[in-house]
Amino acid sequence: MTSTNAIAPLREELTRRFRTVTRELELAGRTVRLLMPANADDLIDEADFDRDERLPYWADLWPSARILAEELAVLRLSGQRVLELGCGLGLVAMGAVLGGARVTATDYYEDATRFARVNVHDATGATIATRMVNWVELPADLGKFDLVIASDVLYEHRYASLVARAIAATLVRGGEAIVADPGRIALREFLDECDALGLEHEGDARPFVDGEIRQTVTLWKLRWRV
């Protein structure tokens, strides 16, 4: 957990290490600002890609994150423990905090967790817990959560099983997971894996329009089968 006093130095570190921009957008009727890398392509590391095909998707703002953040901001999440798988820039965590939740945001890129801490604090005044997490080696001490969330994380076939198993390992009985997805290639495999693990699911399709960008994002809500 990063203290409030550490946010300003962290922001300064990020703006020194990265070429950054600040983007304004509406979230739950308020204007929020996101500090983000100016160009995600600048962050591509050939060594990371050669090792495990890792690419810096976290540094872009995706429609699925915007849809899920809006959903969470209006839910009654007071007192609930929320785990985010793949926190990116922190917009979804921001929505969960606005909904009243206590958030732990995780990502495979440590810099993503740093941007998330700064952005959530700047928008809400809250200091979220963060942790670098590799789904291939999910930490045994990550804990259990009332709500597990993720947005646009099914863009590779191998993530279907990894995300489903991460949800199953961290979701309390009686809890819920919400995965926002625009129809990525691993979606069907993910839902099949959830079925096999005992997680039932239902989809809620939402339109997204922003200028020339038009998508349908489905909020997949998962619960333990009774």
C-alpha positions in Angstrom: 0.0 0.0 0.0 1.3 3.4 -0.9 0.7 6.2 1.6 -0.8 9.5 0.6 2.5 11.2 1.2 4.2 8.9 -1.4 1.8 9.7 -4.2 3.4 13.0 -5.3 6.9 11.5 -5.5 5.5 8.5 -7.4 3.8 10.9 -9.9 7.0 12.8 -10.3 8.9 9.5 -10.9 6.5 8.4 -13.6 6.5 11.7 -15.5 10.3 11.7 -15.4 10.7 8.1 -16.6 7.9 8.2 -19.2 6.7 10.6 -21.9 3.2 11.2 -20.5 -0.1 12.8 -21.4 -3.2 13.5 -19.3 -6.6 12.5 -20.6 -9.9 13.8 -19.3 -13.0 11.7 -19.4 -16.4 11.4 -17.7 -16.9 8.8 -15.1 -20.2 8.5 -13.1 -21.1 12.2 -13.8 -17.7 13.6 -12.9 -14.7 14.6 -14.9 -11.6 12.5 -14.0 -8.0 12.8 -15.4 -5.8 9.9 -16.3 -2.0 10.2 -16.4 -0.8 7.8 -19.0 2.1 7.1 -21.4 1.9 9.2 -24.5 2.3 6.2 -26.8 2.1 2.5 -25.7 4.2 1.5 -28.7 7.1 3.3 -27.1 7.0 0.8 -24.3 7.4 -2.4 -26.3 10.4 -4.4 -25.0 11.7 -7.1 -27.3 13.2 -9.0 -24.4 9.8 -9.1 -22.6 8.1 -10.3 -25.8 10.7 -13.0 -26.5 10.4 -14.3 -22.9 6.6 -14.6 -22.7 5.0 -12.5 -25.6 4.3 -9.7 -23.1 3.1 -6.5 -24.7 2.2 -3.2 -22.9 -1.5 -3.3 -23.4 -1.9 -1.7 -20.0 -0.8 1.7 -21.3 -3.8 2.1 -23.5 -7.4 3.1 -22.4 -9.8 0.5 -23.7 -13.6 0.7 -24.2 -14.1 -2.3 -21.9 -12.4 -0.5 -19.0 -14.6 2.5 -19.5 -17.8 0.4 -19.5 -16.8 -1.6 -16.5 -15.7 1.5 -14.5 -19.1 3.1 -15.1 -20.8 -0.1 -13.9 -18.8 -0.3 -10.7 -19.1 3.4 -9.9 -22.9 3.1 -9.5 -23.0 -0.2 -7.6 -23.3 -0.4 -3.9 -19.9 -1.8 -3.0 -19.4 -0.3 0.4 -17.3 -2.7 2.6 -16.6 -5.1 -0.2 -13.2 -6.4 -1.0 -12.5 -6.1 -4.7 -9.7 -7.7 -6.7 -8.8 -6.4 -10.2 -6.9 -8.8 -12.6 -5.0 -6.6 -15.0 -5.5 -3.0 -13.6 -3.9 -1.1 -16.5 -4.1 2.7 -15.9 -6.5 2.3 -12.9 -9.8 3.5 -14.4 -11.7 0.4 -13.4 -10.2 0.5 -9.9 -11.3 4.1 -9.8 -14.9 3.1 -10.6 -14.8 0.5 -7.8 -13.5 3.0 -5.3 -16.3 5.4 -6.2 -18.7 2.6 -5.6 -17.4 2.3 -2.1 -15.1 -0.8 -2.4 -11.7 -1.6 -0.9 -9.6 -2.4 -3.9 -6.6 -4.5 -4.6 -5.3 -3.8 -8.1 -2.9 -6.2 -9.8 -1.0 -6.3 -13.0 1.8 -8.2 -14.7 3.6 -4.9 -15.3 4.7 -3.1 -12.1 4.5 0.2 -13.8 0.8 -0.3 -14.5 0.2 -0.6 -10.7 2.1 2.6 -10.2 0.0 4.6 -12.7 -3.1 3.0 -11.2 -2.1 4.2 -7.7 -1.6 7.7 -8.9 -4.7 7.9 -11.0 -7.0 6.5 -8.4 -5.7 8.7 -5.7 -5.9 11.9 -7.8 -9.5 11.1 -8.7 -10.8 9.9 -5.4 -8.3 10.6 -2.6 -8.1 6.9 -1.9 -4.9 4.9 -1.7 -5.5 1.5 -3.1 -3.5 -1.7 -2.5 -1.5 -2.9 -5.5 0.5 -6.0 -6.3 2.4 -7.3 -9.3 0.8 -10.7 -10.2 1.6 -13.2 -12.9 -1.4 -15.4 -13.6 0.9 -18.3 -14.5 2.1 -18.4 -10.9 -0.8 -17.0 -8.9 0.4 -16.0 -5.4 -1.0 -18.4 -2.8 -1.4 -15.6 -0.3 -3.5 -13.3 -2.6 -6.6 -14.0 -0.6 -10.3 -14.2 -1.2 -12.5 -11.4 -2.5 -16.2 -10.5 -2.6 -15.9 -9.2 -6.2 -13.2 -10.1 -8.8 -13.1 -7.8 -11.9 -11.2 -7.7 -15.2 -11.5 -5.8 -18.5 -10.4 -6.9 -21.9 -8.0 -9.6 -20.7 -8.9 -12.5 -23.1 -6.9 -11.4 -26.2 -4.8 -14.6 -26.2 -6.0 -18.2 -26.2 -3.8 -19.1 -23.2 -5.4 -16.5 -21.1 -8.8 -18.3 -21.1 -7.7 -20.9 -18.6 -5.4 -18.5 -16.6 -8.1 -15.9 -16.0 -10.8 -18.5 -15.2 -8.5 -20.2 -12.7 -7.5 -16.9 -11.1 -11.1 -16.0 -10.6 -11.9 -19.5 -9.1 -8.9 -19.2 -6.8 -9.8 -15.7 -5.4 -13.6 -15.5 -5.4 -15.4 -16.2 -2.2 -18.5 -18.5 -2.2 -21.4 -16.2 -2.7 -19.3 -13.6 -4.4 -19.4 -12.4 -8.0 -16.9 -11.8 -10.8 -17.4 -9.3 -13.7 -15.3 -9.6 -16.8 -15.8 -6.9 -19.5 -15.0 -8.2 -23.0 -15.5 -6.9 -26.5 -15.5 -10.4 -28.1 -11.8 -11.4 -27.9 -10.5 -14.7 -29.3 -10.3 -16.5 -26.0 -13.8 -15.6 -24.8 -15.5 -18.9 -25.7 -12.7 -20.9 -24.2 -12.9 -18.8 -21.0 -16.6 -19.4 -20.6 -16.1 -23.1 -21.2 -13.4 -23.2 -18.5 -15.6 -21.3 -16.1 -18.3 -23.9 -16.6 -15.8 -26.7 -15.9 -14.7 -24.9 -12.7 -18.3 -24.5 -11.4 -18.8 -20.9 -12.3 -22.1 -20.1 -14.0 -22.3 -17.0 -16.2 -24.6 -14.5 -17.9 -23.8 -11.7 -20.3 -25.0 -8.1 -20.4 -24.2 -6.4 -23.7 -23.5 -2.6 -23.6 -22.9 -0.3 -26.6 -19.8 1.9 -26.6 -19.5 4.9 -28.8 -16.7 7.5 -28.7 -16.2 9.4 -32.0 -15.4 6.8 -34.6 -15.0 4.0 -32.1 -18.0 1.8 -31.9 -18.0 -1.5 -30.0 -20.3 -3.8 -28.1 -18.8 -4.7 -24.7 -20.4 -7.5 -22.8 -20.2 -7.6 -19.0 -19.9 -11.3 -18.1 -21.1 -11.9 -14.6 -19.9 -15.1 -13.0 -21.1 -16.8 -9.8 -20.5 -20.1 -8.1 -23.0 -22.7 -9.2 -25.3 -23.7 -6.3 
